[in-house]
Amino acid sequence: MSSDIHYNIVEIFESLQGEGFNTGMPSIFIRFGKCNLACPWCDTDYHRFERWTLDQIMQKVRSYTAKNIIITGGEPTIQPKLTMLLDELKAAGYFLAIETNGLKPIAPQIDYIATSPKRLYQHKYQQRCIPSADEVRIVNDGEILPFCEQIEQRIQAQHYYLSPCEQQGEMNLLDTIRKLGELNQRRNKPKWQLSLQTHKLVGIE
């Protein structure tokens, strides 16, 4: 029974995709609790969540108008019985995108993969990660260039993005632009683009 299946949900809301290739796309965000990493600059309190049944999730999703769903977290790939929820969403006609750190396999129901590998855990990506994605987004949280080059070799993607890191209200945008220039002056290498969290800039969720 779907009423007996529970998920760790931080929030479900409708907004615009704020970053990456699909910036501006009306979307329903399903944000899961818990993560298999612990980045100090993470802007999601994934430790605080409620237990929602599958039925409750579907009822909430159907209350919105968008037909694009973004599965995010925390880390959605560690959620038990995620495929059952994805099956329900696909059967209801939704386009499914996921935002993941890329360390665990992606369910086949997913239509679009945005992965954000984390430099602080680069040793994990040397061991295993997903082989491909639609887009890669890396946060500039330090000496990021060697890690970007490592991920180019490990994860094949259509789009590669570098994002500034915001800590204590400060965003290292200038440093991020400079590093973009270093990445893009290389010959015969993937081109990297800037990705900003535009939803924060305009004050939407």
C-alpha positions as CSV (number, residue, x, y, z in Angstrom):
1,M,0.0,0.0,0.0
2,S,1.3,3.4,-1.0
3,S,0.1,4.8,2.3
4,D,2.5,2.5,4.1
5,I,5.6,3.8,2.3
6,H,7.3,6.8,3.9
7,Y,10.0,9.2,2.7
8,N,12.3,11.8,4.4
9,I,11.0,15.1,3.1
10,V,12.5,18.5,3.9
11,E,10.1,20.4,1.6
12,I,8.0,20.2,-1.6
13,F,7.4,23.5,-3.4
14,E,6.9,25.0,-6.8
15,S,9.3,27.6,-8.2
16,L,11.7,28.3,-11.1
17,Q,14.9,26.3,-11.6
18,G,17.5,28.8,-10.5
19,E,20.8,27.4,-11.9
20,G,22.3,25.3,-14.6
21,F,21.2,24.6,-18.2
22,N,17.4,24.7,-17.3
23,T,17.5,28.0,-15.5
24,G,14.0,29.5,-15.5
25,M,12.1,26.3,-16.1
26,P,8.9,26.1,-13.9
27,S,9.5,23.1,-11.6
28,I,8.2,21.3,-8.6
29,F,11.1,20.6,-6.2
30,I,11.0,17.5,-4.0
31,R,13.8,17.9,-1.4
32,F,14.8,14.9,0.5
33,G,16.5,14.7,3.9
34,K,19.8,13.1,4.7
35,C,23.0,13.0,2.7
36,N,26.0,10.8,2.3
37,L,28.3,13.8,2.4
38,A,28.7,16.8,4.7
39,C,29.9,19.9,2.9
40,P,30.5,22.8,5.3
41,W,29.0,25.4,2.9
42,C,25.8,23.4,2.1
43,D,22.7,25.7,2.1
44,T,20.2,22.9,2.9
45,D,19.4,21.8,6.4
46,Y,18.9,18.2,5.3
47,H,18.9,16.9,8.9
48,R,15.5,18.4,9.5
49,F,12.7,16.6,7.7
50,E,9.3,15.0,8.1
51,R,8.1,11.6,7.1
52,W,5.7,11.8,4.2
53,T,3.8,8.9,2.7
54,L,3.8,8.3,-1.1
55,D,0.2,9.3,-1.2
56,Q,0.9,12.6,0.6
57,I,3.7,13.4,-1.8
58,M,1.6,12.7,-4.9
59,Q,-1.3,14.8,-3.5
60,K,1.1,17.7,-2.9
61,V,2.7,17.5,-6.3
62,R,-0.7,17.4,-8.0
63,S,-1.6,20.7,-6.3
64,Y,0.9,22.5,-8.5
65,T,0.8,23.3,-12.2
66,A,4.4,22.6,-13.3
67,K,5.1,19.3,-15.2
68,N,8.8,19.3,-14.5
69,I,9.9,17.7,-11.2
70,I,13.4,18.2,-9.7
71,I,14.4,15.4,-7.2
72,T,16.9,17.0,-4.9
73,G,18.2,16.9,-1.3
74,G,20.2,16.2,0.7
75,E,21.1,13.3,-1.5
76,P,18.1,11.7,-3.3
77,T,19.9,8.6,-4.5
78,I,20.3,7.3,-0.9
79,Q,16.5,7.3,-0.3
80,P,15.0,3.9,0.3
81,K,12.2,2.9,-2.2
82,L,12.9,6.0,-4.4
83,T,12.1,4.0,-7.5
84,M,8.5,3.5,-6.3
85,L,7.9,7.2,-6.1
86,L,9.6,7.8,-9.4
87,D,7.3,5.2,-11.0
88,E,4.3,7.0,-9.6
89,L,5.5,10.3,-10.9
90,K,6.3,9.0,-14.4
91,A,2.9,7.3,-14.6
92,A,1.4,10.7,-13.9
93,G,3.2,12.2,-16.8
94,Y,6.0,14.2,-15.1
95,F,9.4,15.0,-16.6
96,L,11.9,13.9,-13.9
97,A,15.2,15.7,-13.2
98,I,17.6,14.9,-10.4
99,E,20.3,16.9,-8.6
100,T,22.8,14.5,-7.1
101,N,26.4,14.4,-6.0
102,G,27.0,11.6,-8.5
103,L,28.4,8.9,-6.2
104,K,25.6,6.5,-6.5
105,P,23.8,5.1,-9.6
106,I,20.8,7.0,-11.0
107,A,17.4,5.3,-11.4
108,P,16.4,4.7,-15.0
109,Q,13.1,6.7,-14.6
110,I,15.2,9.9,-14.5
111,D,15.0,12.0,-17.7
112,Y,17.7,14.6,-16.8
113,I,20.8,14.3,-14.6
114,A,22.5,17.3,-13.0
115,T,25.4,16.2,-10.8
116,S,27.4,18.4,-8.5
117,P,30.6,16.5,-7.5
118,K,32.3,17.8,-4.3
119,R,36.0,18.6,-4.2
120,L,36.2,17.9,-0.5
121,Y,35.4,14.3,-1.3
122,Q,37.5,13.9,-4.4
123,H,39.0,10.6,-3.2
124,K,35.5,9.1,-3.4
125,Y,35.2,10.2,-7.0
126,Q,38.5,8.5,-7.8
127,Q,37.0,5.3,-6.6
128,R,33.6,5.4,-8.3
129,C,31.0,7.8,-9.6
130,I,28.3,8.0,-12.3
131,P,29.9,7.8,-15.8
132,S,27.7,10.4,-17.5
133,A,25.3,13.2,-16.8
134,D,23.4,15.9,-18.7
135,E,25.2,18.6,-16.8
136,V,28.0,18.9,-14.2
137,R,28.0,21.7,-11.7
138,I,31.0,22.2,-9.4
139,V,31.2,24.7,-6.6
140,N,34.4,26.7,-6.4
141,D,35.3,26.0,-2.8
142,G,39.1,26.1,-3.0
143,E,41.8,24.8,-5.3
144,I,39.2,23.5,-7.7
145,L,41.0,23.3,-11.1
146,P,42.6,19.9,-10.7
147,F,39.3,18.5,-9.5
148,C,37.4,20.0,-12.5
149,E,39.9,18.2,-14.8
150,Q,39.5,15.0,-12.8
151,I,35.7,15.1,-13.2
152,E,36.0,15.8,-16.9
153,Q,37.7,12.5,-17.2
154,R,35.3,10.7,-14.9
155,I,31.9,12.1,-15.9
156,Q,31.0,12.8,-19.5
157,A,28.5,15.6,-19.8
158,Q,26.9,17.9,-22.3
159,H,27.4,20.9,-20.1
160,Y,30.0,21.8,-17.4
161,Y,29.4,24.6,-15.0
162,L,31.5,26.3,-12.3
163,S,29.5,28.0,-9.5
164,P,30.8,30.5,-6.9
165,C,30.8,29.4,-3.3
166,E,28.8,31.4,-0.8
167,Q,30.1,31.3,2.8
168,Q,29.0,33.7,5.6
169,G,27.2,35.9,3.1
170,E,30.3,36.3,0.9
171,M,30.4,34.9,-2.7
172,N,33.7,34.4,-4.4
173,L,32.4,35.4,-7.8
174,L,35.6,37.2,-9.1
175,D,37.8,34.2,-8.2
176,T,35.2,31.9,-9.9
177,I,35.3,34.0,-13.1
178,R,39.1,33.9,-13.1
179,K,39.2,30.1,-12.8
180,L,36.6,29.8,-15.6
181,G,39.1,31.7,-17.7
182,E,41.9,29.2,-16.8
183,L,39.7,26.3,-17.7
184,N,38.5,27.7,-21.0
185,Q,42.0,28.8,-22.2
186,R,42.9,25.1,-22.5
187,R,42.8,23.7,-26.0
188,N,40.7,20.7,-27.0
189,K,39.0,20.5,-23.6
190,P,35.4,20.9,-22.6
191,K,34.2,24.5,-22.2
192,W,33.0,25.5,-18.8
193,Q,30.2,28.1,-18.1
194,L,29.2,30.1,-15.1
195,S,26.2,29.0,-13.1
196,L,24.7,31.4,-10.5
197,Q,22.0,30.6,-8.0
198,T,19.7,33.1,-9.7
199,H,16.8,32.2,-7.4
200,K,18.7,33.7,-4.5
201,L,19.6,36.8,-6.5
202,V,15.9,37.6,-7.2
203,G,14.6,36.4,-3.9
204,I,12.6,33.4,-4.7
205,E,12.7,29.9,-3.2
